[in-house]
Amino acid sequence: MSEVMSQQQLRDEFRNTLNHISGVLTKVLAQAVPCGALSESDIHTLAEGLFLFAFTHWEQFTRNLLIEDLATSPTSELHSAVQQFRDADAARRLATKLLSHPDHPRKFIEWSDYNEVVARANELLGAGNRFATPPLPRREHLELLRRVRNAIAHRSDKALASFLNLCEDPPFSIPAAQIAGMTPGRFLIAHIWNGQPVLRDTLALLDSAARHLVP
């Protein structure tokens, strides 16, 4: 990180990004009318981009928050191993290195799986860390959304098959006749989850998760 940000600043920056995405989504959906400037296919494509943008920022938020905890928590593995740092920012630089791929920046670690984030937090911060305790609300739904993310980001046969299975299984339970030709974009816009389009509920879920991690 080029600039040191507090936990609250990290949270607020992420929430501001979600608010911006929500505003863009409102403008996009306003075009979902007969003779609108955007076709149905256009709207679905834009929905996939907005979803991926939101999820990527969620990954960045959890990574930066874990770096901050590792660098500042007196009970973290880093502070347990090093009693005194050379300068004020040394702990943060070391925390960043510990949480980066050995070949960073040419290669990187996948941060989309929240279960992996929790596992790393438990290993480096110990029990009772913010990522594991208390449990993240709707954590199981976050895992479902990761499968949507993979279908958009990778487009592999495996990722797309996982996405279609997700559509068919609870809690979505979309009839087989509607799954034919289903794309992530159509799913995000046309399918209703908790009373609103899946993409809108995704933004609400991520916002709630950020406020849970940094009250």
Secondary structure by P-SEA (a helix, b strand, c coil): ccccccaaaaaaaaaaaaaaaaaaaaaaaaaccccccccaaaaaaaaaaaaaaaaaaaaaaaaaaaaaaaacccccaaaaacccccccaaaaaaaaaaacccccccbbbbcccaaaaaaaaaaccccccccccccccaaaaaaaaaaaaaaaacccaaaaaaaaaaaacccccccccccccccccccccccccccccaaaaaaaaaaaaaaaacc
